[in-house]
Every structure is written in structure tokens, then in C-alpha cells.
Amino acid sequence: MGAHGGQVRELQARLTQLGLFDRAPTGYYASVTAAAVRTFQKQQRLPRTGTVQPAAWRALRARTREPSRTELYPPTTRPVGVPDARCLRGRVICISKRSNTLAWVVDGRVVSAMDVRFGSQYTPTREGTFAIAFKSRRHVSTLYHTAMPYAMFFSGGQAVHYSADFAARGYGGASHGCVNVRDKDKIAALFAAVHKGTKVVVYR
């Protein structure tokens, strides 16, 4: 507990291959990783210590493959959803409510992906096929008086934009209907690549 580094990241990636670790590898050994290790130890009839002893490490290596770089450093903290059929042609911002991810898809290839969150049950994010109506690099909401950097509006007042609140609080909060992104570098790159009229697909 408390260890960190490349070996912990490899451990987490191997546990993910077995369906025992449902988050992106972080390289930090904390309670979630320890719980996954205990589950694996139980399956292998090893002492459920929650720490990785040589016998557990050998058993894990024998039942998994060498993790790829993408498995060790996934583009999002959540697996990217299977792209909707509407996302497979042209340049599309493909947004999955099921996986809480946004994928920038060009001619069927995922160029980049990022974690997103949506509106609450009282201010839901609309689903369907849309197009970027306009972009605003330093937008401030006139309704809620909150910053919406890198805003790309696709349906009325609903936009894809960076959210400092999402970056700080994660999924503990919600938007007023917009698609919030918490990785500022990724949304900045997407903002630069997207033009007015770019297709947006929001699906479940």
C-alpha cells in the first residue's frame, strides 16, 4: 500500500485484462488495487493479503499477456465506447453517454479520446445528430455566469467545453446540459481541429 511506479501500473493493466480492475492504470497502489489483488488471490486460492507476493505475481503473469502501451497509458480513465455507426464517416465528435467518453473520429479512426460528463436529470444533455454552430475560446455563460473555455456549441445553449469543476470534482457534479471535458490539453487540441459545421453525435 502506497507503492508507486511502473511495476504497479503493469500490475493494474494485467488485473484489467482479467476484469478485476475497472479503472485506468495509475501507477499508485491504493485501496482499489489492493481489493483487486485480494479478489485475484481468492480465485487462485492464495492468502488474501492484498499485497503482491511472488506466488501471486507469478500466477498473474501466467494468466495474462504483456500489457501494450495503450493498456498501460489509456487515453481516458474509462474505456472508449464503441463508436455509433453515425460516427464512422467524415470528421465527427462522437460522444457516448454509456461510457462517458468523447472520441474525435476521422474517417472511422479514433484520433483522440477524453472523459466527459453530462447534464443532470433536470438539465439533460440532448441526444442525436448535430453540427457545431459556433466556437468561443473564452466563453462565459450568460445564464449561469460560469466560464466555458473552448466552447463548441452544437445544440442551442449546449456545448462541448472544458470544465474546471469537472477537473476538480470528477463525476461528483454535473453540467447544466453541456458536455464537460476535464482534460484541458485535449479539449484545446480538439477546439483547434474542429470547424463550424463539424458533425456531433451524442448517443447512449
Secondary structure, DSSP 8 states (H G I E B T S, - for coil): ---BSHHHHHHHHHHHHTT---S---SB--HHHHHHHHHHHHHTT----SS--HHHHHHHHHHS----HHHHS-SSSS------GGGSSSEEEEEETTTTEEEEEETTEEEEEEEEE-B-SSS----EEEE--EEEEEEE-TTT--EEEEEEEEETTEEEEE-HHHHHHGGGS-BSSSEEE--HHHHHHHHHH--TT-EEEEE-
